[in-house]
Amino acid sequence: MVDITHKISTLRVATATAIVKVSKQETIDAVVNNLVPKGNVLEMAKTAGLFAVKNTHLSIPDCHPLPIEFTSVEYNIEGLDIQIIFKVKTVYKTGVEVEAMHGASIVALTMYDMLKPIDKEIEISTIKLINKEGGKSSFKNKFPYTIKAAVFVCSDSIFAGDKEDRSGKIIVEKLESYGVETSHYEVIPDELEIIQEKTKAFAKENHLVIFTGGTGLSPRDVTPEALSPLLESRIPGIEEAIRDYGQQRMPYAMLSRTVAGTLGKSLVLALPGSTNGARESMDAVFPHVMHVFHILKGKNHDTL
């Protein structure tokens, strides 16, 4: 199965449909008036769909087991067609499109099985997805300009050449995958004055200023102390999201002093210096965090 451990959970909604075509009006009348010998077709088929949607991963090999938190089944009868409308909701890392289509198909098959003794010419058709919400497709941030970032690695040992940078390069790679241009990349020592100078200088020309390293608890970890006096607005939600994401994957993430805030029209971030810490921090909030640039321009959430 596809690895989804790096994804964040969001509300996922999918609606699918299927059509059962019968060959005579008598069949429709039997369904509507509950006269089918095998029982109440609409209720039995709905029940089968509810069972099926919760077990989709047992039938479709690449589907992940996931919590189904809402399901509805509705019917629309027009002429000799019975339309099935199957809706599924969850809060999870991956979508429920296949679950919705699986549920709709099982409802249709159950109806076929119950109706075949009284109608030999039933057909099932048009099993398809009609709507999906959630995930990246529902939270796209489009910009008429290129988002630019400056990335700084805060590390005495890397600056001295004793170690090779990995976290900064991971951040640059991640930014590129989100369509962000890294205009500047630099390794600097853990010096409060230098961190502040770089922040003030590069926040003027970049939408993002990202520091990696110096967020721990050792005497030389001064990145939070350097940034805090400069930031005009702290954004605790970003900091909490990063720590929460990391804590779910590594029990020491709570000790990181991640910083997020604005300086002018720039978003400033201080992320952990470890390779995994940097990667997970980026996965925790990107690309959704770039929505901040719309807000800083005065737009609200509803008009985007």
C-alpha positions as CSV (number, residue, x, y, z in Angstrom):
1,M,0.0,0.0,0.0
2,V,1.0,3.6,-0.5
3,D,2.8,5.1,2.5
4,I,0.5,7.7,4.1
5,T,2.2,8.0,7.4
6,H,3.5,11.5,6.5
7,K,0.0,12.9,5.7
8,I,-2.2,14.9,8.1
9,S,-5.8,14.0,8.8
10,T,-8.5,16.2,7.3
11,L,-12.2,15.9,6.8
12,R,-12.8,13.6,3.8
13,V,-16.1,13.3,2.0
14,A,-17.0,11.3,-1.0
15,T,-20.3,10.7,-2.8
16,A,-20.9,7.9,-5.3
17,T,-23.8,6.7,-7.3
18,A,-25.0,3.5,-9.0
19,I,-28.1,2.8,-11.0
20,V,-30.3,-0.3,-11.0
21,K,-32.4,-0.6,-14.1
22,V,-35.4,-2.9,-13.9
23,S,-37.4,-4.0,-16.9
24,K,-41.0,-3.4,-15.8
25,Q,-43.2,-1.1,-13.7
26,E,-44.4,-4.1,-11.6
27,T,-40.9,-4.4,-10.2
28,I,-40.8,-0.8,-9.1
29,D,-44.2,-1.1,-7.6
30,A,-43.1,-4.2,-5.6
31,V,-40.0,-2.3,-4.3
32,V,-42.0,0.8,-3.3
33,N,-44.8,-1.1,-1.7
34,N,-42.5,-3.6,0.0
35,L,-44.0,-6.6,-1.8
36,V,-40.8,-8.3,-2.9
37,P,-40.8,-11.9,-1.6
38,K,-37.2,-11.7,-0.2
39,G,-38.1,-8.7,2.0
40,N,-37.7,-4.9,2.1
41,V,-35.3,-4.3,-0.8
42,L,-34.4,-0.7,0.0
43,E,-33.6,-1.3,3.7
44,M,-31.8,-4.6,3.1
45,A,-29.7,-3.1,0.4
46,K,-28.9,-0.1,2.6
47,T,-27.8,-2.4,5.4
48,A,-25.5,-4.4,3.0
49,G,-23.9,-1.1,1.9
50,L,-23.2,-0.1,5.5
51,F,-21.5,-3.4,6.2
52,A,-19.6,-3.2,2.9
53,V,-18.2,0.3,3.3
54,K,-16.6,-0.5,6.6
55,N,-14.8,-3.5,5.0
56,T,-13.6,-2.0,1.7
57,H,-10.0,-2.7,2.6
58,L,-10.8,-6.4,2.8
59,S,-11.9,-6.5,-0.8
60,I,-9.6,-3.9,-2.5
61,P,-6.0,-4.7,-1.8
62,D,-4.5,-1.2,-1.9
63,C,-7.2,0.4,0.2
64,H,-6.1,1.4,3.7
65,P,-8.2,0.4,6.8
66,L,-9.8,3.6,8.0
67,P,-12.5,4.8,10.3
68,I,-15.8,5.3,8.6
69,E,-17.5,8.0,10.7
70,F,-20.6,8.7,8.6
71,T,-22.5,6.9,5.9
72,S,-25.8,7.7,4.2
73,V,-27.7,5.9,1.5
74,E,-30.5,7.6,-0.5
75,Y,-32.6,6.5,-3.4
76,N,-34.1,8.4,-6.3
77,I,-36.6,6.4,-8.4
78,E,-37.3,7.7,-12.0
79,G,-39.2,5.6,-14.4
80,L,-37.6,2.1,-14.3
81,D,-34.3,3.4,-12.8
82,I,-33.4,3.3,-9.1
83,Q,-30.5,5.7,-8.5
84,I,-28.4,4.9,-5.4
85,I,-26.6,7.9,-3.8
86,F,-24.0,6.8,-1.3
87,K,-22.1,9.3,0.9
88,V,-19.2,8.6,3.2
89,K,-17.3,10.9,5.7
90,T,-14.2,10.4,7.8
91,V,-11.4,12.5,9.3
92,Y,-8.3,10.7,8.1
93,K,-5.1,10.9,6.0
94,T,-6.6,9.5,2.8
95,G,-9.8,9.9,0.9
96,V,-12.9,7.7,0.9
97,E,-13.8,7.7,-2.9
98,V,-13.3,3.9,-3.3
99,E,-15.3,3.3,-0.1
100,A,-18.2,5.3,-1.5
101,M,-18.1,3.5,-4.8
102,H,-17.8,0.1,-3.1
103,G,-20.8,0.9,-0.9
104,A,-22.9,2.0,-3.9
105,S,-22.0,-1.1,-5.9
106,I,-22.9,-3.5,-3.0
107,V,-26.2,-1.7,-2.5
108,A,-26.9,-2.3,-6.2
109,L,-25.8,-5.9,-6.1
110,T,-28.0,-6.6,-3.1
111,M,-31.0,-5.1,-4.9
112,Y,-30.2,-7.2,-8.0
113,D,-30.1,-10.4,-5.8
114,M,-33.4,-9.6,-4.1
115,L,-35.2,-8.6,-7.3
116,K,-34.0,-11.3,-9.7
117,P,-36.7,-13.8,-8.8
118,I,-39.4,-11.3,-10.1
119,D,-37.4,-9.6,-12.9
120,K,-34.9,-11.5,-15.1
121,E,-33.7,-8.4,-17.0
122,I,-32.3,-6.2,-14.3
123,E,-29.1,-4.3,-15.1
124,I,-26.6,-2.4,-12.9
125,S,-25.0,0.6,-14.5
126,T,-23.1,3.9,-14.0
127,I,-21.2,3.2,-10.8
128,K,-19.2,6.4,-10.5
129,L,-17.8,9.1,-8.1
130,I,-19.9,12.3,-8.3
131,N,-18.1,14.4,-5.6
132,K,-15.1,14.4,-3.3
133,E,-13.9,16.8,-0.7
134,G,-10.8,17.0,1.5
135,G,-7.1,16.5,1.0
136,K,-4.8,18.6,-1.2
137,S,-7.4,19.1,-3.9
138,S,-9.7,21.0,-1.6
139,F,-7.1,23.3,-0.1
140,K,-5.1,24.5,-3.0
141,N,-3.3,27.9,-2.7
142,K,-2.8,29.5,-6.0
143,F,-0.6,32.6,-6.4
144,P,-0.1,34.9,-9.3
145,Y,3.6,35.2,-8.3
146,T,6.4,32.9,-7.2
147,I,6.8,32.3,-3.5
148,K,10.4,32.9,-2.5
149,A,12.2,31.5,0.5
150,A,15.5,32.0,2.3
151,V,16.7,28.9,4.2
152,F,19.3,29.1,7.0
153,V,21.0,26.3,8.8
154,C,21.9,27.3,12.4
155,S,24.7,25.0,13.5
156,D,28.2,25.7,14.9
157,S,29.5,22.3,13.8
158,I,28.2,22.5,10.3
159,F,29.4,26.1,9.9
160,A,32.9,24.9,11.1
161,G,32.8,22.1,8.5
162,D,32.8,19.3,11.0
163,K,29.4,18.0,9.8
164,E,27.4,18.0,6.6
165,D,24.1,19.7,6.4
166,R,21.1,17.5,5.7
167,S,18.1,19.3,7.3
168,G,18.5,22.5,5.3
169,K,18.8,20.5,2.0
170,I,15.6,18.6,2.9
171,I,13.8,21.8,3.5
172,V,14.9,23.2,0.1
173,E,13.8,19.9,-1.6
174,K,10.4,20.1,0.1
175,L,9.9,23.7,-0.8
176,E,10.7,22.9,-4.5
177,S,8.0,20.2,-4.4
178,Y,5.5,22.8,-3.3
179,G,6.5,25.2,-6.1
180,V,8.5,27.5,-3.8
181,E,11.8,29.0,-5.1
182,T,14.7,29.0,-2.6
183,S,16.4,32.3,-3.3
184,H,19.0,31.9,-0.6
185,Y,20.5,29.0,1.3
186,E,23.2,29.5,3.9
187,V,24.8,27.9,6.9
188,I,25.4,30.2,9.9
189,P,26.7,29.7,13.4
190,D,24.4,29.6,16.5
191,E,24.8,33.3,17.2
192,L,21.9,35.4,18.3
193,E,23.0,38.6,16.5
194,I,23.7,36.9,13.2
195,I,20.3,35.1,13.3
196,Q,18.6,38.4,13.9
197,E,20.5,40.2,11.1
198,K,19.7,37.5,8.6
199,T,16.0,37.6,9.6
200,K,15.6,41.4,9.2
201,A,17.6,41.4,5.9
202,F,15.9,38.5,4.1
203,A,12.3,39.1,5.4
204,K,12.2,42.2,3.2
205,E,12.7,40.2,-0.1
206,N,11.3,36.8,0.7
207,H,7.9,35.4,1.6
208,L,9.4,32.7,3.8
209,V,12.4,32.8,6.1
210,I,13.1,29.4,7.5
211,F,15.7,28.5,10.1
212,T,16.6,24.9,10.9
213,G,18.5,24.2,14.1
214,G,19.0,25.9,17.4
215,T,15.5,25.1,18.7
216,G,16.6,22.6,21.4
217,L,17.6,23.2,25.0
218,S,21.4,23.4,25.0
219,P,23.1,26.6,25.9
220,R,24.0,27.3,22.2
221,D,20.4,26.8,21.0
222,V,19.4,30.5,20.7
223,T,17.2,30.6,17.6
224,P,13.9,31.1,19.5
225,E,15.5,33.8,21.6
226,A,16.8,35.6,18.5
227,L,13.5,35.5,16.6
228,S,10.9,36.2,19.3
229,P,11.7,39.9,19.8
230,L,11.6,40.5,16.0
231,L,8.3,38.8,15.2
232,E,5.3,41.1,14.9
233,S,2.7,38.3,15.3
234,R,3.4,34.9,16.7
235,I,1.3,32.1,15.2
236,P,0.9,29.5,18.0
237,G,-1.3,27.2,15.8
238,I,1.6,26.5,13.4
239,E,3.9,25.8,16.3
240,E,1.3,23.5,17.9
241,A,0.7,21.7,14.6
242,I,4.4,21.0,14.1
243,R,4.9,19.7,17.7
244,D,1.8,17.6,17.7
245,Y,2.7,16.0,14.3
246,G,6.2,15.2,15.6
247,Q,5.0,13.9,18.9
248,Q,2.8,11.4,17.2
249,R,5.9,10.0,15.5
250,M,8.7,10.5,18.1
251,P,8.3,11.0,21.8
252,Y,11.0,13.7,22.1
253,A,9.4,16.2,19.7
254,M,7.7,18.0,22.7
255,L,11.2,19.3,23.7
256,S,11.6,21.2,20.5
257,R,11.0,25.0,20.7
258,T,9.6,25.6,17.3
259,V,8.8,29.2,16.4
260,A,6.4,30.7,13.9
261,G,5.4,34.2,13.2
262,T,5.3,37.1,10.8
263,L,7.7,40.0,10.1
264,G,6.1,42.4,7.7
265,K,4.6,40.3,4.9
266,S,7.0,37.4,5.5
267,L,6.4,34.2,7.5
268,V,9.4,33.2,9.7
269,L,9.8,29.7,10.9
270,A,12.3,28.1,13.2
271,L,12.3,24.3,12.8
272,P,14.3,21.5,14.5
273,G,17.8,20.8,13.2
274,S,17.6,17.0,13.0
275,T,17.0,15.5,9.6
276,N,13.7,13.8,10.6
277,G,12.6,16.8,12.6
278,A,13.0,19.1,9.7
279,R,11.3,16.7,7.3
280,E,8.3,16.1,9.6
281,S,7.9,19.7,10.4
282,M,7.6,20.5,6.7
283,D,5.1,17.7,6.2
284,A,3.1,18.9,9.2
285,V,2.2,22.3,7.8
286,F,3.1,22.5,4.1
287,P,1.7,23.4,1.7
288,H,-1.4,24.5,3.7
289,V,0.6,27.0,5.7
290,M,1.2,29.1,2.6
291,H,-2.5,30.2,2.9
292,V,-1.0,32.8,5.3
293,F,0.1,34.9,2.3
294,H,-3.5,35.3,1.2
295,I,-4.4,36.4,4.7
296,L,-1.5,38.8,5.0
297,K,-2.8,40.5,1.8
298,G,-6.2,41.1,3.5
299,K,-8.2,38.3,2.0
300,N,-10.4,36.1,4.2
301,H,-10.8,32.4,4.1
302,D,-14.3,32.4,2.5
303,T,-13.2,34.4,-0.6
304,L,-10.3,32.2,-1.6
